[in-house]
Every structure is written in structure tokens, then in C-alpha cells.
Amino acid sequence: MIDNHIFLDKKAVYYTLGCKLNFSETATINRMLQEAGIRDARRGEQADVCIVNTCSVTEVADRKCRQAIHRLHKQHPHAFMVVMGCYAQLKPETVAGIPGVDVVLGAEQKKDLLKYLGDLSKHHEGGEAFTSQLKDIRSFAPSCSRGNRTRFFLKVQDGCNYFCTYCTIPFARGRSRNGSIASLVEDARKAAAEGGKEIVITGVNIGDFGQTTGENFLDLIKALDEVEGIERYRISSIEPDLLTDEIIDFVAHSKRFMPHFHIPLQSGCDEVLKLMHRHYDRALFAHKIERIKELMPHCFIGVDVMVGTRGETDGFFEDSYQFIKGLDVTQLHVFSYSERPGTKALQIDHVVPPQVKHERSQRLLELSDEKTQAFYQRFIGVEMPVLLEKSKAGQPMHGFTPNYIRVEVENRPDLDNHIVTVKLQEMNGTRDALKGRILL
């Protein structure tokens, strides 16, 4: 048994890097610590506990993790520091050796954080690492958290059985596993009871849902669609080979699922997709986009694209660029390939120089901006429902339409977390939203 009395009146700070799933898990840990008596440290207060939830998708992510740990230790030198997440699982001894770190928790241990806090006595001779081997990462830690945001993030799945040549996530998070549909529906009902209007469905490879329970993703979203009180669902990211036509058809005709998809492409060149060990070719990807647009012409489609992976020649990149240019998608999430120790990509010849990676990224980012601006322009003058989010006093409020157009309106605190009708107008000054006039 854990004696929670030792945690009363203790203060914690949190720092999260990486994906939406990490932020969802941090919010769940925050709630766990609050229930044990540990409150959030206020500005200027010295914390008793520092929680760092790390990412390791690139070498840059690893460096940001180390920088965050150093910075927090400097700001809170006497705090008990716990580091978890993908970087912690992949490089536990490295992380444990960073000054200020007391405990490092792997993917299987982080759900039991409280028992590793002890009496919060700092370790002055290096941290302790607690991790499990890949084959022993088996448990699914549920998470449905809002944090300080309007929308909730519902974790439905963790881990990945796809071993793409460039990726370390299966090694950091383990094999695919999930909660049951019944438990996840109950989480959604609790979110509705707490005033949640929108839920984002998150995970590592959510289309692979059901490996643990023998269920499937389509049945999950059908069940969630029946939860009263939740008005909007968004599917955070789903692999193209797992985005079935049946899922697309269901979203197009559902009560609560928004016309919004995020689909990883990584490359529009079949030769590069083979080098990556992706599970589809570009013909399949094009079919998915065409099917979505056939049923939902107004749908927002975001696409992940990687540049500069080993083996991506100038010709392969140009082939990819032209394919992407011809896709009816809304926005590109562009990132550069980063070499990760232990991945099979390191066995591929032809290394792309950093400057070439940068140039390719810039071309794709410019293409993304063109596509996004064109998509936004189509809806100027249209009236659409917008879920508004609170903002600082004197600052405009923002929110999103069903098809994920960001909208900027006058500050009306009484409309926080309300869906209101807005007439969409011209682009705002920073060109990241359409201005809107509230019609109610």
C-alpha cells in the first residue's frame, strides 16, 4: 500500500514532448497525482516533483528531451525527477545518468508511477531505471484526458506491430494492444459527464485496434457514435491500409464523426515505400483519398510526409512530389528523416545530405501552404458550426469547424466550449485561421 499522506501539499510540474498520445497520458498522470494529494505548482513556486514525458521519434527529439531535463533540474533543483516515455524506454541508462534524474520508467512501469515516488528523497548518485524488455510490454494503460483544453483525448490503443525500417516506436511502446470497446465507451460517457463536447481518438496505430480483445476499429467507432453528450469525434491518425472503405463510409454518414482524416503517406514514390517497409503503395493511398472526397468533398485531409530517408534519390523525391501535388488533400505534416540506432534503414545505401533534406522540406511546406489556403478560400462566406475554445482576456477566441477549419472570432467567454454558428470571412492577419462573425 502507498501512504498518500506523504504527498499531501506537495507540488508537481509536468513537461511533455512529442505526440498527442503523450499529452493524453501526461494528463492522466496529472490526475493520478492530484488524487494522491500532489497539486500543480504555481508560477514561481518550487516543485517537489518533476514529471518529464519524452519522445524519441528523431535525434532532435532526443536532444530536446535532454534539454528539458537539464532546464527543469536548474529551475527545480530539489525536486524528485521522474522521466518516462519513448526516450526513457529506449535509452534508460543514458537518461538515468543525466544530473537531476531520480527515476526512469519504461512503457510497462509508467502506469504505476506512484509506487516509484517513494518518499520523494532525491537520488544524489544517479537515477534508477525501471524498464521491461519488448516482449514483456503487455499492459494497456487507459487514458481519457482533457487537461486544459476543450477537447478530450481518448487513448484506444498502444504499441505497433508494424516495423517500418526508419521507426523505433515498436521498440519504445511494444506490440499492439488495446482496451475493450465496453471500457472505452464508458470513458467517453465519463468525458461527456464532465462537459466534453469533442473527443479525439488517439493511439500509436489505432486502425490495428482489436489485437488484444478480438474486436475491430469499425465496431469501436460505431459504439462511440452512440454515446449521448459527445457531439464530435475526430480520428487522430490512421494508416492507409487500415482505413477501410467501410470506415470511410461510416464516417461519411455517422452522427458524430467529423469529416476530417489524418493519414500517413511518408512517400509518394513506390520504390521508397518499399524501402520503408510500408504496407501499401501509392495506388492504394490515392484510392483512399478519392473515396473520401467522393463521399465528403468538404473533408479536411492531413498527410504525413517524410523527406530525405535513406534511398530517396532526387528522382524518387521528384516522383513523390508530383504524386502529392496531384492529391486532393488539405495539409502536409512534413518532417525530415532522422537516423535511429537499431533500425533497418541504416542498411540502405544512399544517404541524403542535410541541405538537400532542408530544400525538399521547404518545397513540400510551400505546397502544403498552397493547398491549405486554397481549401480555406472555398469556405469564405459559408455559415458553419464552430466549437469555441477559451482564450486570454483581450485576445480573439478560436475554434474549429467540423472539417477542421480554424476560425477566429471576438472574445466571448460565455461561449467557451459551446458550438455556435459562425459566418466565415477573410483570412486573419497571421493567415492561420479564417475570421468569423458569430451568428448564434
N, C-alpha and C positions, 0 to 999 in steps of 0.2 A: 504493500500500500504506500502511496505517495502522500506525505504530510504537506498539504497545501498551505498550512499556516505559515510556512517559511516564505511563501510567495506573496503574502498579503502586503500591499503598499509598495511592492516592487514595480519598477518601470522598465519598459522594453522599447527598443527601436527596431525597425524592420527595413531591410533593403533587398529588393528583388530585381534580378536581371533575367532577360530572356522572354519566353513566350507567355501567352495568356494563361496557359495551364499553370505555369509557375506562380503567376499573380493570384490565381484562384486558390492554389494550395497555401500560399502565404496568408491569404485572408482567413482560411480555415484554421491555420496555426495561430493566428492572431486571436481568433475567437476562443480557441482552446486555452490559451494563456490567460485571456481575460476571465474565463470561467474559473481558472485556478487562482485568481486574485492579482494577476500581473496586468497593470494598466499601461496604456501607451504613454511614453514620455512626451511631455510638452516641450515646445520650443525653448531651448536654453537649459533644460534640465539634463542632469547626468543620468544616463540609463544604467540599470543593473544588469540588463540582458540585451545583447545584440543578436539578431537573427539575420543571417545572410543566405538567401536562396539563389543559387548560382546557375549559370548557363555555360555550355561548353560547345556550342554549335560551330564556333570558329576560334582561331587563335586570338583574335581581337576580343572575343567574349571572355576567354580565359584571363586575358590581361585586365579587362575591366573588373573581373571578379577580384583579382589580387589588389587592384587599386581601391576598390570599395572596402575590402577588409582593412587595408592599411589606414584608409581615411576614417573609418568608424573607430578603429582602435585609438587613433590620435584624438578623436572627439570624445570618446568614452573610455579612457584608459583603464578604468577599474571594472568595466562591465564584463560579465561572463559571455563569451562569444561562441555561438553555435553556427557552423557553416554546413549547409545541406545542398541538395540539387545535383545537377549533372556533373559539374566540375568536381564536386566533393566525391561522387561515386567513382569517377574515372581516375582522379589523382588524389586519393585520400591522404597519403603520406606527405605529398607536396603541400597540400592545404594545411595539414596539421603542423607543419613546420613554419608557417607564417606567424610572425610575432603577434601575440594577442589572441590567437585562436585557442580555444579550450577543448571543444568537442567538434568532431566532423562526423556527420551522419549520412549514411548511404541511402539508396532508394527504399530499402526494406525497413530502415530504422526510423526515418523521419516522422512517421505517424506516431511513434512512441516518444516524442521529444521530451515530454515532462520527466520521464524517468531518468533521462540523461542529464538533467539540470543539476541533480544532487542538491547540495546546499548553496549553490552558486559561488563556491570558492574557486577562485581563479587558479589555473594551472601555470605555474611560473617557469616550468621547464619543458615547454612544448605541449601541444594538444594531443588528445587521444582520438584515434579514428575507429569508427564502428561501421563496417560495411559488410555486405554479403557478396558472394560470387554470383555471376549472372544466373546460373541455374537455380539459385536459391531465392531470387527475387520473384515472389509469387503473390503477395497480398495486394489487394486493391484498396487504397485509402480513399474513401468518398470525399467529395468537396463540392459544395454549392454555396458560393460566397459572393457578396456584393462589395464588400469593402466600403469605399466612399463614393462609389459610382452608382448610376441609376440602374444599370443592368446587372443581372446576376450571371455568374459563370458556373455552369453545371458540368462537372467532370464526369464523363460517362465511361471512359476507357483510359488505359495507361499502357505503356510499352509498345513494342513494334516487332513483328515477325519478318519485316522486310529488311534485308541487309544491303542497302544501296552502297555502292563502293566508296562514296565520299562521306558517309554518315556514321557518327558514333552513338546516336540516340539509342539503338537497341542495346548497346553495351552499358549505357548510363541508366536506362529505365527498365531494362528487362523485356521479357516476352509480353505479347499482347494479353491483356486481361481486363475484366470489366465488372461493374456492378450489375445487379439484376434489373430488369425493366421495372418490376414492382417497387424496388427500393429507390430507383431514380425518379419514378413518378411521384413517390412520396416526398422526395427532395424538392421537386417542382411545386408540389402543393404547399410545402412549408415556405418556399420563396414567395408564392402568391399571398400567403397569410401575412408575410412581412411587408407586403406592399409592392412586391416586384411586378413590373409590367412586361419586362423583356428578359429572356434567358438566352445566353449564347452557349451552345453545346460544344464542349471542348474535350480534348484528349490528344494523344500522340498520333493515333491512326484510327480515327473514330469510325470510318467505314468498315473496319475489321471487327466492330463490336460483336460480341457473342462468343468469343473463343472460350470464355470461362463458363458461360451459362447455357450455351447451345441456342441462344436467341439470335436475332439479327437486327441490323440498324433500321431497316424499314419498319419493323414491328415496334421498335423503340419510339420512333418519331410519330407513328400513328397513335401510340398510347399517350405520349406527351401532348399531342394535339387536342386531347380531350380534357386536359386539366383546366378547370374553370379559374379565372382570375388572371392567368398569364395571357397577355394579348399578342405578344410577339416572340417568336423563336428565330434564332439565326444559327446556321451551321458554320462553325468557325473555319474548318478546312477539311476537305475530303479528297482522297486520292481518286484520280480519274477512272481507274479500273474498278474502283469500288462504288463509284457514283452510278448506280444502275439507272436505266430508263424508268424503272418503276419508282425509284426515289424522286427523280425529276418530275414525273407525272404527279406524284403525291403532293410535292411542294407546290406545284402549279395550281392545284385545286384544294389545298388544305385551308383550314380556318385560320391558322395562326402562324404558319411558317412563311417567312418573308421571301420575296423574290431577290435573293442575294446568295451567291455562292463564292467560295474561295477555293480554287483548285490548283494544286501544284503541277506545273508543267516541267520546270527545270531546264529543258532544252527543246527547241522546235526542230532539232535535227535527229533523225532516227539513229544515225551512227553514234552520236553522243549518248542518246538514251540507252543504247546497248552497252556502251562503256560504263554507264552509271548503274547498270542492272535494274533499270526501272521496269515496271510491269505492264507497259503499254507502248504503243507507237503513236506518232502524231496523227495518224488517220483516226484512231480511236478518240484522241483528245478533240479533234475537230468535230467529230460526230457529237460528242457531249455538248460542245458549245452550240452547235446548230440545233440540237434538240431543245436545249434550254431556251434559246431565242425564238424558236418556233412556238413554244407554249407561253413564254414570258418575254415578249420583245423589250419590255422595260426593265428587265433584270440586270442588277449590278453583278459583274463577274470580275473578281480579282484573281490574279495569276502569279504564282511564284516562278521566278526565272533565275537560274544560276549562270554566271558568266565565268569564263576562264578556267573551267575544270580541266584536268589533265586530258589531253587528247583532243581538245577543242581547237582545231586549226582555224585559220582565217576563213577558209571556205565553209567549214562546218558552222562557224558563227554566222556568216552571212546567210546561209541556208536557214538557220534558226530565226534570224532577224526577219527575213522576208515572210516566213510562215507566221510569226507572231503578228507582224504588221497586218496580215490579211485576216486575222481573227477578230470577231466582233466581241471584244472584251473591253472592260472599263478601266482597269488599272493594273499595273505591273508592280510586284514587290521584287525588286532587283537586288541581288547580293552576290558578292564575289566568292568564288571557291577558295576555301582555306584548307591547307593540308593538315590532316588529323592523324596522329600516330596510331598505327594498328589497322588503318583502313586499307582496303584492296586497291583504292585509287592510286596509291603510291607505286604500284607495279606498272602503271600505264606510262608509256613514253609520251613525249612532247609536253613540256611544261610551258605554260603561258606566262610571259613576263608581267610584273605588276602594272606597268604603264599601259600595256595592252588591255589588261583586265579593267583598268580605270576607263579607258576610252570606250570599251564595249558597254560598260555600265552606263556611261553618260548617254550613249546613243539610245539605249533602252529606256532610260529615265525620261529622255526627251519624248520618245514615242509614247510612253505612259502618260505624260502630261497632255499630249495632244489628244489621246483617247479619252482621258478623264474630262478634259474641258469640253470636248465635243458631246460627251454623254450629258454633262450638266446643262449645256446650252439647249438640249432638246426639251428640257422641262421648265424653262423660263416661261412664266405666265400661267403655269398649271397650279391648281389647288391640290394640296396633298396633306395627309395626316403626319404630324411630326411629334415624336416623343421628346419632350424638352428636358434638359439637364440643368441643375442649378449652376450658377456662376458667381464670381465675386461681385460685390456691390459696385455698381457703376460700369460693369463690363457686360457686353451683349451675352444673351443666352444662346446655347447651341443645342441642336438635336438632329435626329436623322429621320428621313422619310422611310417608308417600307423598303424601298430599293436603295437604301444606304446613301442617299444624297445628304451631305452635311448642310445644315441650314442655320443661319444666324438671324436672330430676332431681338427685339427690345427686351430688356431685363424685366421679367415679370415673376418675382419669387413665388407668387401664389400658384404658378403653373408648373413648378418643378415636379417632375415625374408624372406629368399629365400629357395625354395625347390631344393635340389641338390641330385644327385645320389652318393651314398657312398657304398664302399665295406666294409662289416662288418668284423672285425678282432677279436682278443682275448679280454678278459675282461680287463678293466683298473685296476689300482692299488687299487682303493677303492672298486672294484667289484660291482659298481652300474651302470655300463654302458659298452657297447662294444666299443672298439676303432674302428675308421673307417678311410678309405682313400678316400678323395674326388675325384670323377671321373668327375663331372660336366656333 
